[in-house]
Amino acid sequence: MGDEPNKPAPRTLTEEQAYAIVADRVVRETAELTAEKDRLSTENAELRSKLDVAEAGQATEKAAREKAEQDLEAFKGQVEDDKAALARRSARADKVREIAASLKDDFYTDERIGRWAAMDDDAFEKYCDDLKASVGPSTGEPPRETAMKGAPVQPAGEVGNAERMFALTRGGALNGK
């Protein structure tokens, strides 16, 4: 024991004193660790709450992004459809002008051209066929036959059967005849 002169002599403790010191340290350490655990639990709860909010925001943003992408694709499709419809409007109006050159410009309204553009190809071709049959060759002359019965069109000034019957039922005369 005499090796180190400045070292105090070891103190001897009774068993009760040793237990009391250990119990005191255990209580202090337990209190410190409990406080640390409570602080970390609170911090953990706050971080989990922030994580939940961030995940909810992320999900919302993801849904918004997906909707925006769908809207963009739909818009692109609409733009392409509009371009095709515009080209179809022009092409179909030109085709009708070619078939029915005798028709005046007031026949080519935006509404009518829009209907032509909205038709599918088969329906438009049938329309053109009907138009060709009703307009006839573009000589400026009225057609010689009607599309319904193929009968000759009555020349101007002559009285037809329908007019004659109307006049007879009314007891009137037919243009002096």
FITORDREN-198732 format. One record per residue: residue in three letters; x, y, z of N, C-alpha, C, O in turn. Coordinates in pm, whole numbers, padded with zeros to 5 digits. Each point is the difference from the previous one (the first is absolute). Layout:
BEGIN
REC_ala_X_Y_Z_X_Y_Z_X_Y_Z_X_Y_Z
...
This chain:
BEGIN
REC_met_00080_-00116_00000_-00080_00116_00000_00086_00124_00000_-00050_00109_-00030
REC_gly_00159_-00118_00058_00087_00113_00011_00065_00037_-00129_00089_00085_00000
REC_asp_-00128_-00144_-00113_00060_00030_-00129_-00032_00141_-00047_00085_00066_-00060
REC_glu_-00201_-00019_00086_-00039_00133_-00045_-00031_00086_00121_-00100_-00024_00068
REC_pro_00181_00120_-00040_-00018_00079_00121_-00116_00098_-00005_-00056_00030_00106
REC_asn_00015_00022_-00224_-00106_00100_-00006_-00140_-00062_-00008_-00100_00071_00009
REC_lys_00094_-00192_-00024_-00129_-00066_-00015_-00060_-00021_00136_00065_-00050_00092
REC_pro_-00196_00093_-00079_-00061_-00018_00131_-00023_-00148_00026_-00006_-00081_-00092
REC_ala_-00006_00051_00210_-00020_-00139_00040_-00141_-00040_-00041_-00092_00081_00011
REC_pro_00075_-00201_-00056_-00134_-00043_-00041_-00094_00003_00118_00033_-00033_00114
REC_arg_-00152_00075_-00149_-00103_00010_00102_-00077_-00129_00003_-00031_-00056_-00106
REC_thr_00002_00011_00213_-00078_-00121_00012_-00143_00040_00030_-00029_00083_00086
REC_leu_-00059_-00147_-00161_-00142_00030_00015_-00069_-00123_00054_00040_-00115_-00020
REC_thr_-00143_00146_00088_-00080_-00112_00047_-00086_-00043_-00118_-00012_00071_-00099
REC_glu_-00046_-00185_00113_-00084_-00054_-00106_-00119_00092_-00025_-00038_00021_-00115
REC_glu_-00019_00033_00218_-00114_00090_-00012_00040_00127_-00073_-00076_00050_-00082
REC_gln_00193_00002_00111_00047_00121_-00065_00024_-00027_-00149_-00036_00081_-00085
REC_ala_00097_-00196_00055_00027_-00035_-00139_-00132_-00013_-00077_-00013_00050_-00112
REC_tyr_-00085_-00117_00173_-00130_-00013_-00065_-00068_00136_-00017_-00065_00024_-00102
REC_ala_00079_00061_00196_-00061_00132_-00006_00063_00081_-00112_-00070_00070_-00074
REC_ile_00203_-00078_00061_00069_00074_-00108_-00044_-00055_-00136_-00031_00076_-00091
REC_val_00028_-00207_00079_-00041_-00063_-00126_-00145_00034_-00030_-00035_00032_-00114
REC_ala_-00051_-00039_00215_-00141_00029_-00020_-00017_00146_-00042_-00082_00030_-00086
REC_asp_00159_00060_00146_-00007_00141_-00036_00044_00020_-00145_-00066_00071_-00076
REC_arg_00175_-00134_00038_00046_00010_-00139_-00101_-00062_-00096_-00024_00055_-00108
REC_val_-00036_-00166_00145_-00100_-00064_-00085_-00119_00093_-00017_-00053_00013_-00111
REC_val_00009_00050_00218_-00114_00091_-00007_00035_00119_-00089_-00081_00040_-00085
REC_arg_00200_00019_00103_00041_00114_-00083_00013_-00041_-00146_-00050_00069_-00089
REC_glu_00116_-00181_00064_00018_-00047_-00138_-00135_-00036_-00061_-00025_00028_-00118
REC_thr_-00061_-00090_00196_-00133_-00036_-00051_-00078_00126_-00034_-00068_00004_-00103
REC_ala_00075_00096_00186_-00070_00126_-00025_00055_00066_-00127_-00077_00049_-00083
REC_glu_00210_-00047_00070_00060_00060_-00119_-00039_-00078_-00125_-00036_00058_-00103
REC_leu_00044_-00191_00113_-00034_-00082_-00116_-00150_00009_-00034_-00037_-00001_-00117
REC_thr_-00046_00011_00219_-00144_00015_-00023_-00028_00134_-00068_-00080_00007_-00093
REC_ala_00144_00097_00139_-00017_00132_-00061_00049_-00003_-00145_-00066_00055_-00088
REC_glu_00179_-00118_00063_00055_-00012_-00135_-00095_-00083_-00087_-00024_00034_-00116
REC_lys_-00028_-00142_00173_-00094_-00085_-00074_-00126_00079_-00034_-00050_-00010_-00112
REC_asp_-00002_00087_00205_-00119_00082_-00025_00028_00104_-00108_-00083_00022_-00089
REC_arg_00199_00042_00097_00037_00099_-00101_00009_-00064_-00137_-00050_00055_-00098
REC_leu_00115_-00172_00090_00015_-00070_-00128_-00136_-00050_-00050_-00024_00000_-00121
REC_ser_-00062_-00044_00210_-00134_-00044_-00040_-00080_00116_-00058_-00068_-00015_-00102
REC_thr_00078_00130_00167_-00069_00119_-00050_00055_00041_-00136_-00075_00029_-00092
REC_glu_00207_-00028_00081_00065_00034_-00127_-00040_-00100_-00108_-00026_00039_-00114
REC_asn_00023_-00168_00150_-00038_-00104_-00095_-00144_00022_-00047_-00029_-00012_-00119
REC_ala_-00062_00044_00212_-00139_00024_-00036_-00011_00121_-00093_-00077_-00003_-00097
REC_glu_00153_00109_00126_-00002_00118_-00086_00052_-00034_-00139_-00058_00042_-00101
REC_leu_00167_-00117_00095_00058_-00038_-00130_-00096_-00092_-00077_-00014_00014_-00122
REC_arg_-00051_-00105_00192_-00098_-00087_-00068_-00118_00082_-00054_-00051_-00026_-00109
REC_ser_00011_00124_00187_-00109_00087_-00043_00041_00078_-00125_-00076_00011_-00096
REC_lys_00198_00044_00098_00051_00072_-00117_00012_-00094_-00120_-00029_00039_-00113
REC_leu_00073_-00163_00139_00011_-00099_-00108_-00137_-00030_-00058_-00015_-00009_-00122
REC_asp_-00086_-00008_00208_-00136_-00025_-00049_-00049_00115_-00087_-00060_-00022_-00106
REC_val_00085_00145_00151_-00040_00117_-00078_00074_00003_-00134_-00059_00029_-00104
REC_ala_00189_-00059_00108_00080_00001_-00123_-00048_-00109_-00096_-00009_00023_-00121
REC_glu_-00022_-00142_00174_-00048_-00108_-00086_-00136_00033_-00060_-00026_-00029_-00117
REC_ala_-00061_00091_00197_-00131_00042_-00051_00018_00105_-00110_-00067_-00004_-00103
REC_gly_00156_00098_00126_00029_00102_-00101_00058_-00062_-00126_-00034_00040_-00111
REC_gln_00121_-00137_00130_00060_-00069_-00114_-00107_-00073_-00080_-00001_00005_-00123
REC_ala_-00090_-00072_00193_-00108_-00071_-00069_-00090_00098_-00076_-00043_-00028_-00112
REC_thr_00015_00142_00175_-00082_00101_-00066_00070_00054_-00123_-00060_00015_-00106
REC_glu_00188_00015_00120_00078_00050_-00113_00009_-00103_-00111_-00008_00034_-00118
REC_lys_00024_-00159_00155_00008_-00108_-00101_-00132_-00009_-00075_-00001_-00012_-00123
REC_ala_-00111_00017_00196_-00131_-00005_-00065_-00020_00121_-00090_-00053_-00012_-00111
REC_ala_00095_00128_00158_-00013_00122_-00081_00087_-00008_-00124_-00042_00041_-00109
REC_arg_00163_-00095_00124_00089_-00015_-00115_-00059_-00097_-00102_00003_00026_-00120
REC_glu_-00057_-00139_00168_-00060_-00097_-00090_-00120_00061_-00073_-00018_-00023_-00120
REC_lys_-00063_00099_00193_-00116_00065_-00063_00047_00101_-00103_-00056_00010_-00109
REC_ala_00161_00066_00143_00053_00099_-00094_00054_-00069_-00125_-00018_00049_-00111
REC_glu_00085_-00163_00129_00050_-00074_-00115_-00115_-00052_-00086_00008_00005_-00123
REC_gln_-00114_-00054_00187_-00117_-00047_-00075_-00065_00116_-00074_-00039_-00012_-00117
REC_asp_00027_00126_00186_-00059_00118_-00063_00086_00046_-00119_-00053_00041_-00103
REC_leu_00183_-00047_00120_00090_00040_-00108_-00017_-00093_-00120_-00008_00047_-00114
REC_glu_00003_-00177_00139_-00018_-00095_-00109_-00135_00021_-00069_-00009_-00005_-00122
REC_ala_-00095_00031_00202_-00132_00026_-00058_00004_00128_-00083_-00060_00006_-00108
REC_phe_00130_00096_00159_00011_00126_-00074_00076_-00021_-00131_-00040_00052_-00104
REC_lys_00149_-00128_00110_00076_-00029_-00122_-00088_-00072_-00101_00003_00031_-00119
REC_gly_-00081_-00128_00168_-00092_-00072_-00088_-00104_00093_-00060_-00033_-00011_-00118
REC_gln_-00018_00103_00200_-00100_00096_-00048_00061_00093_-00105_-00064_00032_-00099
REC_val_00188_00010_00122_00067_00087_-00097_00018_-00075_-00133_-00024_00056_-00107
REC_glu_00065_-00182_00115_00015_-00080_-00122_-00134_-00018_-00070_-00009_00009_-00122
REC_asp_-00096_-00035_00201_-00134_-00014_-00058_-00045_00130_-00065_-00059_-00001_-00108
REC_asp_00089_00114_00174_-00037_00130_-00055_00075_00027_-00130_-00058_00052_-00096
REC_lys_00187_-00087_00093_00077_00017_-00124_-00059_-00084_-00112_-00016_00047_-00113
REC_ala_-00016_-00172_00146_-00058_-00089_-00101_-00136_00051_-00045_-00032_-00005_-00119
REC_ala_-00048_00054_00214_-00133_00053_-00035_00013_00124_-00088_-00077_00018_-00094
REC_leu_00174_00067_00124_00020_00120_-00081_00041_-00037_-00142_-00049_00057_-00098
REC_ala_00140_-00153_00087_00041_-00047_-00132_-00118_-00065_-00072_-00019_00020_-00120
REC_arg_-00061_-00097_00194_-00117_-00065_-00058_-00101_00104_-00045_-00061_-00015_-00106
REC_arg_00041_00121_00186_-00094_00106_-00037_00038_00059_-00135_-00082_00013_-00090
REC_ser_00209_00022_00078_00047_00063_-00122_-00012_-00095_-00119_-00049_00038_-00106
REC_ala_00094_-00161_00125_-00001_-00098_-00110_-00143_-00032_-00042_-00030_-00012_-00119
REC_arg_-00059_-00002_00217_-00137_-00036_-00034_-00074_00117_-00063_-00082_-00020_-00090
REC_ala_00108_00140_00135_-00063_00117_-00063_00048_00012_-00144_-00080_00030_-00089
REC_asp_00208_-00054_00066_00053_00005_-00137_-00063_-00107_-00087_-00030_00025_-00117
REC_lys_00010_-00143_00173_-00060_-00109_-00078_-00144_00033_-00036_-00043_-00025_-00113
REC_val_-00032_00082_00208_-00138_00037_-00029_-00003_00112_-00103_-00085_00000_-00088
REC_arg_00176_00094_00097_00008_00109_-00100_00029_-00057_-00138_-00053_00048_-00100
REC_glu_00136_-00151_00096_00033_-00063_-00127_-00122_-00073_-00058_-00027_00008_-00120
REC_ile_-00045_-00078_00207_-00118_-00076_-00046_-00112_00095_-00038_-00065_-00020_-00103
REC_ala_00041_00121_00182_-00114_00089_-00019_00048_00142_-00024_-00024_00089_00082
REC_ala_00090_-00068_-00192_00056_00131_-00030_-00109_00104_-00021_00025_00120_00013
REC_ser_-00147_-00165_-00047_-00107_00096_-00026_-00061_00058_00128_-00076_00096_-00006
REC_leu_00109_-00153_00122_-00056_00050_00126_00067_00132_00038_00120_00019_-00019
REC_lys_-00200_00069_00072_00051_00131_00039_00078_-00010_00131_-00009_-00099_00071
REC_asp_00086_00204_-00042_00084_00001_00120_-00079_-00007_00130_00051_-00050_00100
REC_asp_-00175_00100_-00101_-00078_-00004_00124_-00040_-00143_00039_-00046_-00023_00112
REC_phe_00063_-00072_-00203_-00025_-00142_00032_00108_-00053_00095_-00026_-00091_00078
REC_tyr_00145_00147_-00085_00115_-00050_00076_00012_00071_00135_00094_00075_00024
REC_thr_-00190_-00099_00062_00003_00060_00134_00095_-00080_00090_00030_-00117_-00026
REC_asp_00017_00182_00132_00088_-00069_00095_-00069_-00120_00062_00062_-00104_00022
REC_glu_-00190_00118_00007_-00075_-00110_00060_-00004_-00121_-00094_00023_-00113_00041
REC_arg_-00052_00140_-00168_-00009_-00109_-00098_00137_-00065_-00020_00011_-00123_-00006
REC_ile_00092_00203_-00006_00134_-00054_-00019_00043_-00080_00124_00067_-00102_-00011
REC_gly_-00108_00151_00128_00028_-00074_00124_-00068_-00137_-00001_00059_-00098_00044
REC_arg_-00183_00092_-00092_-00069_-00130_-00009_00072_-00092_-00096_00012_-00120_00026
REC_trp_00036_00174_-00138_00073_-00084_-00096_00127_-00055_00063_00036_-00116_-00020
REC_ala_00032_00202_00096_00125_-00043_00064_-00026_-00104_00107_00083_-00088_00023
REC_ala_-00199_00096_00044_-00032_-00095_00107_-00043_-00136_-00053_00004_-00099_00073
REC_met_-00046_00094_-00199_-00045_-00128_-00057_00117_-00097_-00010_00115_00040_-00020
REC_asp_-00146_-00169_00034_00106_-00098_-00027_00016_-00009_-00152_-00084_00051_-00075
REC_asp_00188_-00114_00031_00034_-00001_-00143_-00110_-00061_-00086_-00032_00054_-00106
REC_asp_-00027_-00165_00150_-00106_-00065_-00078_-00122_00091_-00014_-00055_00013_-00109
REC_ala_00015_00049_00218_-00116_00088_-00005_00027_00120_-00091_-00089_00042_-00074
REC_phe_00210_00011_00077_00031_00113_-00086_00001_-00042_-00147_-00046_00075_-00086
REC_glu_00098_-00192_00058_00000_-00049_-00139_-00144_-00018_-00050_-00030_00034_-00114
REC_lys_-00058_-00087_00198_-00140_-00014_-00038_-00063_00137_-00023_-00077_00018_-00094
REC_tyr_00111_00077_00179_-00051_00136_-00017_00047_00057_-00134_-00079_00061_-00072
REC_cys_00204_-00082_00039_00054_00049_-00127_-00070_-00067_-00118_-00031_00065_-00100
REC_asp_00008_-00194_00111_-00071_-00071_-00107_-00141_00057_-00018_-00044_00022_-00112
REC_asp_-00025_00001_00224_-00134_00059_-00007_00006_00140_-00059_-00086_00039_-00080
REC_leu_00187_00037_00118_00014_00135_-00051_00027_-00002_-00150_-00055_00081_-00074
REC_lys_00140_-00172_00029_00026_-00013_-00144_-00127_-00031_-00074_-00027_00057_-00106
REC_ala_-00053_-00149_00161_-00124_-00039_-00066_-00100_00115_-00003_-00072_00016_-00099
REC_ser_00067_00064_00203_-00099_00108_00004_00043_00122_-00077_-00084_00070_-00056
REC_val_00213_-00041_00051_00047_00118_-00069_00019_-00028_-00148_-00023_00087_-00084
REC_gly_00065_-00208_00051_00025_-00033_-00139_00128_00063_-00048_00075_00057_00079
REC_pro_-00051_-00065_-00207_00121_00063_-00051_-00010_00151_00017_-00108_00058_-00009
REC_ser_00218_00003_00032_00000_00143_00031_-00001_00083_-00128_00096_00070_-00031
REC_thr_-00207_-00081_-00042_-00016_00079_-00123_-00074_00128_00025_-00011_00085_-00089
REC_gly_-00041_-00070_00208_-00080_00117_00029_-00147_-00023_-00033_-00084_00082_00036
REC_glu_00052_-00191_-00103_-00137_-00037_-00036_-00060_-00084_00112_00073_-00070_00069
REC_pro_-00205_00077_-00051_-00061_-00090_00097_00008_-00143_-00051_00010_-00022_-00121
REC_pro_-00014_-00076_00209_00010_-00139_-00045_-00121_-00038_-00084_-00111_00051_00021
REC_arg_00133_-00141_-00114_-00108_-00044_-00088_-00088_-00103_00070_-00116_-00017_-00037
REC_glu_00168_-00052_00137_-00076_-00101_00071_00007_00029_00149_00097_00058_00050
REC_thr_-00201_-00100_00020_00005_00010_00145_00066_-00126_00053_-00003_-00105_-00065
REC_ala_00061_00114_00181_00068_-00115_00059_-00100_-00102_00051_00034_-00117_00016
REC_met_-00159_00160_00011_-00095_-00092_00061_-00055_-00101_-00099_00006_-00120_00027
REC_lys_-00060_00163_-00139_-00066_-00092_-00091_00070_-00010_-00134_-00033_-00089_-00079
REC_gly_00124_00173_00052_00066_-00002_-00130_-00090_00057_-00108_00028_-00019_-00118
REC_ala_-00134_00087_00156_-00091_00058_-00098_00052_00136_-00044_00068_00068_00077
REC_pro_-00097_-00029_-00198_00045_00131_-00047_-00060_00111_00085_-00112_-00010_00050
REC_val_00189_00114_-00035_-00047_00116_00074_-00091_00080_-00092_00031_00016_-00118
REC_gln_-00141_00032_00169_-00097_00073_-00081_00060_00134_-00041_00047_00075_00085
REC_pro_-00048_-00043_-00212_00051_00129_-00045_-00081_00114_00059_-00118_-00015_00032
REC_ala_00183_00129_-00016_-00065_00117_00058_-00115_00046_-00088_00011_-00003_-00123
REC_gly_-00119_00045_00183_-00114_00051_-00074_-00107_-00105_-00026_-00115_00036_-00024
REC_glu_00148_-00162_00028_-00100_-00104_-00021_-00066_-00033_00132_00060_00012_00107
REC_val_-00184_-00054_-00116_-00075_-00034_00119_00012_-00149_00024_-00025_-00081_-00090
REC_gly_00065_00044_00211_00013_-00141_00033_-00128_-00057_00057_-00096_00073_00026
REC_asn_00094_-00204_-00006_-00119_-00067_00052_-00037_00052_00138_-00119_00018_00028
REC_ala_00214_00005_00057_-00030_00046_00134_-00065_00137_-00003_-00096_00025_00072
REC_glu_00148_00064_-00157_-00059_00133_-00011_-00141_-00009_-00058_-00091_00070_00044
REC_arg_00074_-00156_-00144_-00130_-00017_-00063_-00102_-00049_00103_-00111_00052_00007
REC_met_00147_-00151_00072_-00091_-00054_00100_-00033_00105_00106_-00114_00010_00044
REC_phe_00211_00068_-00004_-00023_00104_00099_-00099_00103_-00053_-00093_00042_00069
REC_ala_00115_-00003_-00193_-00087_00100_-00060_-00141_-00054_-00017_-00097_00072_00023
REC_leu_00084_-00199_-00062_-00133_-00058_-00020_-00075_-00013_00132_-00122_00021_00004
REC_thr_00191_-00055_00102_-00068_-00013_00129_-00040_00135_00055_-00092_00007_00082
REC_arg_00156_00097_-00124_-00034_00135_00046_-00097_00070_-00098_-00051_00110_00026
REC_gly_00029_-00176_-00135_-00093_00058_-00098_00060_00115_-00076_-00072_00086_-00050
REC_gly_00203_-00084_00042_00065_00109_-00068_00045_-00039_-00139_-00011_-00115_-00041
REC_ala_00062_00210_-00029_00051_-00024_-00135_00149_-00015_00006_00066_00045_00095
REC_leu_-00012_-00108_-00197_00145_-00025_-00005_00064_00096_-00099_-00001_-00026_-00121
REC_asn_00055_00130_00168_00073_00096_-00085_-00068_00023_-00133_00065_00005_-00104
REC_gly_-00191_00008_00108_-00074_00027_-00122_-00024_-00123_-00083_-00047_00015_-00113
REC_lys_00075_-00136_00159_-00020_-00122_-00081_-00123_-00074_00044_-00032_-00105_-00056
